[in-house]
Amino acid sequence: MSPEIRSERKHLEILRILAESHEPLGAKRLSEKMAERGFVLSDRAVQYYLQYLDEMGFTEKVGNRGRILTEAGTAESERALVDERIGFIISKLEQLAFQSTFDPVAGTGSVAYNLSFVREEDLDGVTAAFDEVAAAGYGFLNTYHIIDSDPRVPEGHTGIMTACSVTLDGVLQKMGIPARLEYAGRIAIDGDSARFLDLIGYRGTSVDPLHLFISAGLTSINQLVTTRSGVALANVREVPAAAEERVEEAIRLMAECGFVFPARGSIGNFNIPEHPYRLPVVAFTGMNMVGNAIEKGYVIRSEIGAGCIPFETITDATGSR
């Protein structure tokens, strides 16, 4: 593989998707499948990558049906081992945690965000689904920001930013508390009780676990927001047990700024194996809003950990709904 291809993970993902498909795929379908793997690309952007792969001799068009891999493309996809992707998701999230600058004492600075694309005609229904999660208190930050002028937003779509929970990791780190993001999981909530049903380790996966849980239909967020009993998504980071009091203070300060944490204060107490020197810290994910809308049948593409944005932007009532 050329150095250009090796350095571009999007090319690798397109090759892998085509290798896994039993039929030609067009740009629209490839764009949807890329989003499931954490890469949000417009149809036009996918066309650009496909043109490059055509020129490299890795893909070819089959009439109007889409692209397939050539023999060279198949060989290339087989050489692009999955271990090239393992560690990519967690590395990206850890970088965003470091780049976020949110100060819960002042209530200012930047927070990490997820970026979702919805069709313009679905916007009212999707935001209603987001509002349900916000009102019930199962988002990480129970507000969101709507954008329509960002160059990443495909034609005919609107972008929605939700706060990403790695913001918490950034806050802890800047308070001098070593925080290590470990798992994403399905958390079953029944009133004031909460327990994990499944956990996937970030360091052993090549795709974002939250995407997997949502796309597999393994949540019941709509049931949760209406009955207070259901299955949502949360993630777990670990901190030194000696830092418990300082973590409690960080969570208290963030809660005063509008952030929401699961029952029992987020620290320990969940059905996670105990460690003599480490404590689990649990946070809801902003993807619960997205999951609720998807459960209602809306088509949404999301990039988890898309960047950082000033806190006042995502909470500004003039740009949020």
C-alpha positions in Angstrom: 0.0 0.0 0.0 1.3 3.5 -0.8 2.2 5.8 2.0 -0.8 8.0 1.2 -3.2 5.1 1.7 -1.5 3.9 4.8 -1.9 7.3 6.4 -5.6 7.6 5.5 -7.8 5.5 7.6 -10.9 6.4 5.6 -9.5 4.7 2.6 -8.8 1.6 4.6 -12.4 1.6 6.0 -13.9 1.9 2.5 -11.8 -1.0 1.4 -12.9 -3.1 4.3 -16.5 -2.3 3.9 -16.4 -3.3 0.2 -14.6 -6.5 1.2 -17.3 -7.4 3.6 -20.1 -6.7 1.1 -21.6 -9.3 -1.2 -22.8 -6.7 -3.7 -21.7 -3.4 -5.2 -22.1 -0.4 -2.9 -22.8 3.2 -4.0 -21.6 6.3 -2.3 -24.7 6.8 -0.2 -24.6 3.3 1.3 -20.9 3.6 1.9 -21.4 6.9 3.7 -24.0 5.2 6.0 -21.7 2.3 6.7 -18.7 4.6 7.4 -20.9 6.5 9.9 -21.5 3.2 11.7 -17.8 2.9 12.2 -17.3 6.5 13.5 -16.4 8.2 10.2 -19.0 10.9 9.2 -18.6 11.7 5.5 -21.0 13.2 3.0 -21.8 11.3 -0.2 -19.7 13.7 -2.1 -16.7 13.1 0.2 -17.1 9.3 -0.3 -17.2 9.9 -4.1 -13.8 11.7 -3.8 -12.3 8.8 -1.9 -13.7 6.3 -4.4 -12.3 8.2 -7.3 -8.8 7.9 -5.7 -9.3 4.2 -5.0 -10.4 3.8 -8.7 -7.2 5.5 -9.8 -5.1 3.2 -7.5 -6.8 0.2 -9.1 -8.4 -1.0 -5.9 -12.0 -0.4 -6.9 -14.1 -0.4 -10.0 -17.6 0.7 -11.0 -20.3 -1.9 -11.8 -22.7 0.2 -14.0 -24.9 2.3 -11.8 -24.9 -0.2 -9.0 -21.8 1.0 -7.2 -18.3 -0.1 -6.6 -16.6 -3.5 -6.0 -13.1 -4.4 -5.1 -10.7 -5.4 -7.8 -8.3 -8.3 -7.2 -5.7 -5.8 -6.2 -8.2 -4.1 -3.8 -9.1 -7.5 -2.2 -5.4 -8.2 -1.6 -4.9 -4.7 -0.2 -7.8 -5.1 2.2 -6.5 -8.4 3.4 -3.1 -6.8 4.2 -4.8 -3.9 6.1 -5.0 -5.9 9.3 -7.6 -5.1 12.0 -4.9 -4.3 14.5 -4.3 -1.0 12.6 -7.7 0.1 13.8 -7.5 -1.3 17.4 -6.6 1.6 19.6 -7.7 4.3 17.1 -11.1 5.0 18.8 -9.6 5.3 22.3 -6.6 7.4 21.1 -9.0 9.8 19.4 -11.2 10.2 22.6 -8.1 10.6 24.8 -6.8 13.3 22.6 -10.2 15.2 22.8 -10.2 14.8 26.6 -6.8 16.5 26.7 -7.9 19.2 24.3 -11.0 20.1 26.2 -10.5 23.0 28.6 -13.7 23.1 30.6 -13.4 24.6 34.0 -16.4 23.6 36.2 -15.5 26.2 38.8 -15.9 29.1 36.3 -18.3 27.3 34.0 -16.2 28.2 31.0 -13.9 26.6 28.5 -14.4 24.0 25.7 -16.2 20.7 25.9 -15.9 17.7 23.6 -18.9 17.1 21.4 -20.5 14.5 19.2 -21.8 15.6 15.8 -25.0 14.0 14.2 -26.5 14.6 10.8 -30.3 14.5 10.3 -32.4 15.1 7.3 -34.0 18.6 7.3 -37.5 17.2 7.1 -36.8 15.0 10.2 -35.4 17.8 12.3 -38.5 18.5 14.4 -39.1 14.9 15.2 -35.4 14.3 16.0 -35.2 17.3 18.3 -38.4 16.2 20.0 -36.7 12.8 20.8 -33.6 14.7 22.0 -35.8 16.8 24.3 -37.4 13.7 25.8 -34.0 12.5 26.9 -33.1 16.0 28.2 -36.3 16.3 30.2 -35.9 12.9 31.7 -32.3 13.6 32.7 -30.5 10.9 30.8 -28.1 12.9 28.6 -24.6 13.8 29.6 -25.5 17.5 29.2 -29.2 18.0 28.7 -29.0 20.5 25.9 -27.6 20.4 22.4 -26.7 22.8 19.6 -28.1 22.9 16.1 -25.9 23.9 13.2 -26.6 24.3 9.5 -23.6 26.3 8.1 -20.8 23.9 8.9 -19.0 22.5 5.8 -19.3 19.0 7.3 -23.1 19.1 7.0 -24.3 17.3 3.9 -26.8 19.1 1.6 -30.3 18.6 2.8 -29.2 17.8 6.3 -28.8 19.7 9.6 -26.1 19.1 12.2 -26.7 18.6 15.9 -23.9 18.8 18.5 -24.3 16.9 21.8 -21.8 17.0 24.6 -19.4 14.1 24.7 -18.7 12.6 28.1 -14.9 12.5 27.6 -15.2 16.1 28.8 -15.4 14.6 32.3 -12.0 12.9 31.7 -10.5 16.2 30.7 -11.8 17.9 33.8 -10.4 15.1 36.0 -7.0 15.2 34.3 -6.8 19.0 34.7 -7.5 18.6 38.4 -4.5 16.3 38.6 -6.6 13.1 38.8 -5.4 10.3 36.4 -8.5 9.1 34.6 -8.4 6.2 32.2 -11.5 5.7 29.9 -12.1 1.9 29.9 -15.6 0.8 28.9 -18.8 1.7 27.1 -21.8 -0.3 28.2 -25.5 -0.8 28.4 -26.8 0.4 31.7 -30.2 -0.9 33.0 -32.0 1.7 35.0 -35.1 1.2 37.2 -35.9 4.2 39.2 -33.0 5.0 41.4 -31.2 1.7 40.8 -28.7 1.1 37.9 -26.6 -1.8 36.8 -24.6 -2.7 33.7 -25.8 -5.4 31.4 -22.8 -5.4 29.0 -19.4 -3.7 28.8 -17.0 -3.4 25.8 -13.5 -2.3 26.4 -12.3 0.7 24.4 -8.8 -0.7 24.1 -9.8 -3.9 22.4 -12.2 -2.7 19.7 -11.8 -1.3 16.3 -15.2 0.5 16.2 -16.9 2.7 18.8 -19.0 0.4 21.2 -21.7 3.0 21.5 -22.4 2.8 17.7 -22.5 -1.0 18.0 -25.1 -1.0 20.8 -27.3 1.5 19.0 -27.1 0.0 15.6 -27.8 -3.5 17.0 -31.0 -2.2 18.7 -29.8 -3.1 22.2 -31.2 0.0 23.9 -34.6 0.9 25.2 -34.1 4.6 25.8 -37.6 5.6 24.7 -39.0 3.2 27.3 -36.7 4.7 29.9 -37.7 8.3 29.3 -41.4 7.4 29.5 -41.4 4.9 32.4 -38.1 5.5 34.2 -37.2 1.9 33.5 -35.1 0.8 30.5 -31.7 0.5 29.0 -29.5 3.5 28.2 -25.8 3.9 27.4 -23.0 5.0 29.7 -19.2 4.7 29.8 -16.7 3.9 32.6 -13.4 5.4 33.4 -11.2 4.4 36.3 -9.4 6.7 38.8 -7.2 6.0 41.8 -9.2 5.1 44.8 -7.4 7.7 46.8 -8.8 10.4 44.6 -12.5 9.6 45.5 -13.2 12.9 47.4 -11.7 15.0 44.6 -13.7 13.1 42.0 -16.8 13.7 44.0 -16.0 17.4 44.1 -15.5 17.5 40.3 -18.8 15.8 39.7 -20.6 18.1 42.1 -19.2 21.2 40.2 -20.0 19.8 36.8 -23.6 19.0 38.0 -24.0 22.6 39.0 -23.1 23.5 35.4 -25.9 21.2 34.1 -24.1 17.9 33.6 -26.0 14.8 34.6 -24.7 11.6 36.2 -26.3 8.2 36.9 -27.9 7.2 40.1 -25.8 7.0 43.3 -23.3 9.6 42.3 -21.5 7.8 39.5 -18.5 6.6 41.7 -18.3 2.9 42.5 -21.4 1.1 43.7 -22.2 -0.4 40.3 -21.9 -4.1 39.4 -18.4 -3.6 38.2 -15.6 -5.9 39.7 -14.0 -4.1 42.7 -10.3 -3.2 42.6 -8.4 -2.4 45.8 -6.8 0.7 44.3 -9.0 1.8 41.4 -12.6 3.3 41.4 -15.0 3.2 38.4 -16.6 6.5 37.5 -19.7 6.3 35.3 -21.2 8.9 33.1 -24.1 9.0 30.7 -23.3 9.6 27.1 -24.7 12.3 24.8 -25.5 9.5 22.4 -28.6 8.6 24.5 -30.3 11.5 22.7 -29.3 10.0 19.3 -30.3 6.5 20.4 -33.8 7.7 21.4 -34.3 9.2 18.0 -33.0 6.1 16.2 -35.4 4.0 18.2 -38.2 6.1 16.8 -37.1 5.3 13.3 -35.1 8.3 12.3 -32.0 7.9 10.2 -29.0 9.6 11.9 -25.3 9.5 11.2 -23.1 10.4 14.1 -19.4 11.0 14.8 -18.5 10.4 18.4 -15.9 12.8 19.6 -16.0 15.1 16.6 -14.1 18.0 18.2 -14.3 20.6 20.9 -16.6 23.6 21.2 -17.0 26.5 23.7 -19.3 25.5 26.6 -21.4 28.7 26.1 -22.0 27.8 22.5 -23.6 24.4 23.2 -25.7 25.9 26.1 -26.6 29.1 24.3 -30.4 29.2 24.1 -30.3 31.1 20.8 -28.5 28.3 19.1 -29.9 25.3 21.0 -33.3 23.7 21.2 
